[in-house]
Amino acid sequence: MQGRLFEVAGYPGAIESADPAARVRGEIYRIRRGASVLQELDAYEECTPEFPRPHEYLRKRVAVSVDDGPQLACWVYLFNRDVSMLRWIRSGDYRNP
């Protein structure tokens, strides 16, 4: 996806970016029972009404480019905090910074 990836505190945080060269690499999953799985993931990411606002992550549908394939509209969890003091992972790949 077009964005920037940061080291939060032992886990990644992605944000959107206006820079078309800024990319976040990841994995895409097709899920069955989408609504129930998304509810579970929202709870895991603590972005449901039971958790205090502002949430650390927000789920949003964004355009994602697939290598040698079309763009897809995918749900992603975007980091919802200030990133100015976080380390930017320039590669966009959390497993291979």
N, C-alpha and C positions, 0 to 999 in steps of 0.2 A: 504494500500500500504506500501511497505517498505520505511520508511523515518522518518523524525522528524518534529514535529509541533511546531511552535513558536507563541507567542503573539506579534503581530506587533504594532498596535496602535488601539486597540479595534476591531481587526479582525485577523483571522488566516493566517499564512504563512507556507506552507509545503515545505520541501526540500527532495530530495532523500538522502538515506543513504546506505553505504556499510554494515552496521550492520544489519544482518537478524532479530535481536530481536527488532529493532526500527520499530515501526508501527505507521501509521496514520490511524485513523478510520474515516469513512465518509459514505456518501450515494452515491448510484449508480442510475443513471437515464437513461432509454432508451428514446431517443428523436426522434421525427419525424421531417422531414424537417431539418436534421442534419446540412447541410451547412449554412442555414440561421440562425439557432439558434446559432451555433458556432460563426458566424460573430457578432451577437448581444452580446454574452458573451465576445468575444474578445474586443469589444468596451467598455463594462462595466469594464473589467479588465485593460483597457487602454494598450492593447498590439497589437495595429494595427499600420500601418505605419504613421498615423496622429499624434501619440504621440511620444514625444522625447525618444530617446534611451539612456541608456539601460532601457527597460521596467521593471516595478516592478514585473510583473508576466510573465511567459512564458507558453504557452500551449504545453503539451507534452503527447504523448500516452505512458502509463506505464502499467505494469502487476499489477493487483489488485486481491488479494485473497478474495474470498467470503466465509463467514462462511458456512461450510458443503456443499461447491460447488466447481466448477472449478475456475481456474484463468481466468480473463477476461482482455482484452486489453481495457483500458479506457482512455479518455482524462482527464487530470488533469491540473490545473494551479499551477505551481511551483513558489515559491517565488524566486526572482532573485536579492537579495541584501545580504549584509553581515549580518549574524545572530549572530555574536559574542557578541553583546550587548543586544540581545533579550532573553526573558525568554522562556526556553524550556518547553513545556507542555509534561511532561514525559508519561502521560497516552495516548497521541496521540489522545485524544478526546476533541475537543474544548468546547463542551457543558458540559463535566464532567472532568475538569482538575484534 
